Amino acid sequence: MIRSLSKREKIILYIAFGVAGFGIIFKVFIAPVLDRNDNLNKEISASRAKLNKYIQLLSRKNYYQAKFGKFTTGLKPASEKGTGSVAALSALEELAMASGVHIIDMRPQTARKQNLYQEIPIDIRIEGNIEGLARFIYSVEDPLSLFRIKKLQISARLNSPALEGNFSLIRFSTD
C-alpha cells in the first residue's frame, strides 16, 4: 500500500531532510573550521601576552644587566681584588657607611674552603639607630652582597637611643 504524500507532507519531509543535511554539513565541515579558528585565536592571545612580557623584559634589559654586572664583580678571584678577607671587610665597611651605622669591632675568622667557594666567617659589632640597623641588615642579606647572617643579637644602650648589634656573618667567595 503505497500512497502518495500530500503537498504538506512533502514540504515537511523536505524541511526535515534539509535540517538533517544542514546539521551533517555543519558538523562535518563548518564546526571544525570554527574550532580551529577558536584555537588560533587562543594561540594568538597567548602569543600576544608572551610578546608583551618580552617587551617589558627588553625595556628592563639595562637594569638587569647592571644588576648582573654588580653580581659578577663580587665574584672576581682574590688575586684581582685582594685577599678574600680584606675584600669582605671593605664590603662590610661600605655597607655600614651606606646604612648610617658605626662599626665598633670587626674580626674575620679562618676561612673554610668548600668545593667551589670558600666561606669567610666575620664577627662584627656595630651601633646605630633602629633605622640604620634595619638598613644594614637588609643590605647584608641582599643576594648581591654574598653575605649571610648566621647569628644576630641587638641590645639597647642605657639612656641612649642608639642600639648595639653583634653579628656573626659569612661571606661567600670564589677565592
N, C-alpha and C positions, 0 to 999 in steps of 0.2 A: 503494500500500500504506500505508494509514493504520492505524495501530494505536493503540489507546488506551493511555494511560500508566497504569502501576501506581500504587497509592496512595503508595508510597515515592518514586517519581519525581516525582509531583505535589507532594509535600511539599518535595523538593529544589528543584524549579522555583519554587515559591512563595517559598522562602527565598532563592533566588538573585535573583528579582525584588525581593524585599523589601530585600535588601542593596544591590542596584543602585539602587533607588528612594531608600533612605535616603542613599546616597552622593551622589546627584544633589541631593536636598533639602539635605543638609549643605553641599555645595559651592556651591549657588546661594543659599541663604537664611541658614544658620547661620554659615558661615565669614566672610562679610563683616561680620556683626554682631560676631563675636568680634574680627576685625581692627580694626574701628572702636573697639571697647571698649579694645583694647590701645593703639591710638594715642591715645585720650583719656586713658588712664592715664599715658602718657609725657608728654603735654602738661601734665597736672596736676602731675606730678613736677617738670617744668621750671619751671612757674609757681610752685610752692612754693619751689624753690631761688631763683628771682628775688625772690620776696617776702621770703624770709629775708635775702637780700643787701640789699634795700631797707630792711628793718627795721634791719639793722646800720648802714647808712649814715645812716639817720634818727637812730639813737641817738648817732652821732658828729657830728651836724649842727653843734652849737655849737662843737665842736673845729675843724671845717673852716672855719666862719665866722670864728672868731678868727684862724686862720692866714691866711685870705684878707684879713681886715681888716689884719693886720700887713703883708701883702704890698702892699696898695694904699696904705697910709700911706707906704711908701717911694717911691711913685710920684708924690707930690704935686709940683707945679711949684715952681721955685725961689722964686718970688715969695711963696709961702706959708710956706716953710721956711727961707729964707736962700739964699745962693748955693749952687750945687751943690758946689763945693769945700769950703766950710765944713761943709755937711751931711755930706759924705763923711768929712771929718777927724773930726768929732764922733762919727760912727757907728763909725769905727775905734777911737777912744778908748774908747767904751763896750764894744766887743768885747774890747779889750785888758784893760780893768779886769775884765770878767766872766771872762776866761780866766786872770787872775793873772799876766800878763806886764807888763813896763815898757817904755814907748816911749822910745827914746833919741832918735830923729830922725824927722820926717815932712816930706816935701816933695811938695806937689802940683805936677803939671806942667800944661802948657797943655792945656785940654780940646779934644777933637776932635769936631766935630759930624758925626753920621751922619744918615740920613734921618729917623727918628722918635725918635732918642735921641742922647745925647752920651756919650762915653767920657771919664772923668776919670782919667788915669794918676797914681798916687801911689807914691813910693818911701818905704819905711818901714824903720827899724831898731828891733828890739825885743830884749829879753833876758829870760830866764826859764828855768825848769827844763823838762825834756822834756815833762812832762805839760801844763804851761801852753802851751808852743808847739804841742803837738798839739791842745789845745782851741781855740787861736786859729786854727789852720789850718782846723780843722773848722768853726768858726763863720763864718770868712770865706768858705769855699766853700759855705755854706748858700745855696740858691737865693733865700731871702727876703732875704738881705743885699745882693744885687745887686753883689757884689764877685766878681772872678775873679783868681786868682793867675797872673801871666804868668811870673815868674821867682822862684826861691826859692834862697837859699843859707844854710845853717846851719853855724855853726862853734862849736867848743868854746873856752872861755877856759882859759888856763893855770892850773893849780892851783885850779880852781873848778868846782862842779857846774853853774854857770849856762852856758847856751848863748846865742849871739847869732844872730839871724836877720835877713837882709836880704831884703826882699820888694819886688817890683815888682807892683803891683796895678792893676786897672782897676775903676772904679765906673761902673756904667751909670745914667744919669739921664735924666729927660724934660725937663730944662731947655731 
